[in-house]
Amino acid sequence: MAFDADSEVIPLDYNFATLAKRYPGRYPTLEGVEGTVPEPSDEAVQAFQQALARATRELLPKDIDEDDPKAVAKAMRSMPEDTWAKVDVKIIDALAELTAGSPTRDQIAALPFRLRRKFITWVQKELMDPEGSNAATKV
């Protein structure tokens, strides 16, 4: 069996238009939005992962023991309200840099919270542990 790069991983296809269709008028930024995230460079993937790690670290106070779940939970409960929003902006910016405009930053930001989290997680998973295409399956 030969290695065929075109059939080894699935394209990073996305479709946000279905959300706009489900809720007419609620997500106008997402109407007709579907496409493929361009295959990112090694440097872009590393920059994305580093930006996510930085954003996560910035949530916690500098003196916190990150190995102590109770201390982390307590610190997270006592954070200023705008902390999560600031971190979310950094994560959206990092993802938008990685996707190189497909989808755009505004389109990513327009996703409702749960779907945005799922999209971010999906992109991370596909970059670090890509799914193979069905075309590569031999019977």
Residue, then its C-alpha position, 0 to 999 in steps of 0.5 A: m500500500a502506497f502513501d498518498a498524501d491526498s487520502e491520508v487525512i481529511p480536509l479541514d472542512y467546516n460549515f457554519a451556514t447550517l446554524a444560520k439556516r436553523y436560526p434565521g436572522r440570528y447569525p447573519t455573519l454565518e449565512g452561507v459560510e462554509g469552506t476549508v481551513p487551509e493546511p497550516s504550516d508547522e510554524a502556524v501550528q506551533a504558534f497556535q498551540q503556544a497562544l492557547a497555552r499562554a491564554t490558559r496560563e494567563l487565567l491563573p495567578k502567578d503564585i498558584d500551584e497548578d498541580d493543586p486542583k482545589a487551589v486552581a478551582k478556588a482561583m478560577r472562582s475568584m477571577p474578575e468577570d472580564t477574565w474569561a472574555k479576555v482569554d476568549v478573545k485571545i483564543i479566537d485571535a489565535l485560531a483566526e491567525l491559524t485559519a488564515g481567513s477561512p473562516t475569518r475572525d468575525q465568523i469564528a467570533a459569531l459562533p455561539f459559545r458551545l459551538r465555538r468551543k467545539f470548533i476550536t477543539w475539533v481544529q486542535k484534534e485534527l492538527m494533533d491527531p488527524e483522522g484518515s480519509n475513507a479513501a485510504t481504507k482498503v477492503 
